[in-house]
Amino acid sequence: WNVTRFYGVNSLLVSKGCSEEHIEPVLNLSADGISPGGDIAPQKLKEAAQARNCVYGAGIPVSALLDSPESARQAALDRLSAKGRGFSLTTGWDIPATVKVENIHEVTKALKGE
């Protein structure tokens, strides 16, 4: 991170498949932001990241995006419950081309509070 800080650029550590026991070791790497994909309780991620003044991304699992519109919406709402200073809503990784447009619309509605 010394190089990014030298150039005044923030660092963001993005990973796949993390679990709750990985949060602290990932935060110990001292990136400016983290987006630890995996099955992590959004509230636990929020508390750990904010305790370190770290930006955090809560990812909607790809499995929820591939499921029903209701499942995609609920996954978004679950992650939005951890919204706070430094929060971003992300996806588990790439969004597969097979995700139904209706599912993405439901996520968007959840973001808008509809």
N, C-alpha and C positions, 0 to 999 in steps of 0.2 A: 504493500500500500504506500510505501515511501515514494515511489515513482508517481503515483496518481496525486498524492498530496503535494509533491514538488511542483507539479503542473497545475495545481488548483482544481483538480478534477475529483469528483466523488467516486467512491467505489461501491459496487453493488454485487453481492455474492448471491448467485442463483444456483440452486441445486435441485436434485430430484430425490424422492424417496426418503426424506428425513422423517425421523420420529421425534417424540418429545424429548427423549434423552440426548438428542443431538443439538437442541437449541443453545444450550450454554457453550458447548465447544465451538459451535459456529459463531456465536457472538464473541467468543474469546479471540477470534481471528481479527477483530477490530475493523471490519469493513464499515463503511458509512451506512450501508443498508443491506438487508438480507431478504431473500425470498426463498425460504426453505420448503420446497415442494414436499408433499407427503401428507400423512394423516396426523396433523398437529392441531390440537384444540385452538381455535382462533384467539380465545381470551388469554390462554397461556402464552401464546406468541406475543400478543400485545403487551402483556405485563413484563415479560422478559426483555423485549426490545425497548420499551419505553424506560425501563430501569437503567438502560445503558445509553439512552438518548440516540437510539438507532432507528432509522427508517425501516419499515417492515412491509412485506407483501404477503397477503393471505391468499393462497391459490385455490381456485375452484377445481376440484378433481376432474380430469378428463372423463372418468366414468360417469359423473353426474351430468356432464354436458352431452354425453352419448345416450343417456337415459331419456326420460320423459321431460316435457317442458316444466312440469311441476318439480321434478327432481333438480333440474338446473336452477330453477328459481330459488328453491329451498337452500341449495348449496351456496348460492350467492348471498342470500339473507343471513345464513349462518356465519359467513365470513364478514359480512358487513356489521355484524354484532360486535366485532372487534375494532370497529372504526375509531380512530383517535388521531392524535398528532403523529404525523409521519406514516400514515397508513396508505397502502395502495391495494387495490383488488387486482389479482392476476389470475391466470389460468395455470393448471398443473404443468403445462409446458406448451407445445404447439396445440392449436385447435385442429383436430382432424377434419378433413373435407367432408366426412360423413356425418358431422354434427348437423342436426336439423336447424334450419333458419328459425323455426318457432322457439327452439331452446335458447338461442341467442337473444331473441326478442324478449323472452321472459327474464333473462339476466338483466337486460337493459331496463325493463320495467322495474325490476327490483332496485336498480341503481337510482332510478328516478323517483322511487317511493310510491309507485303506482300499484 
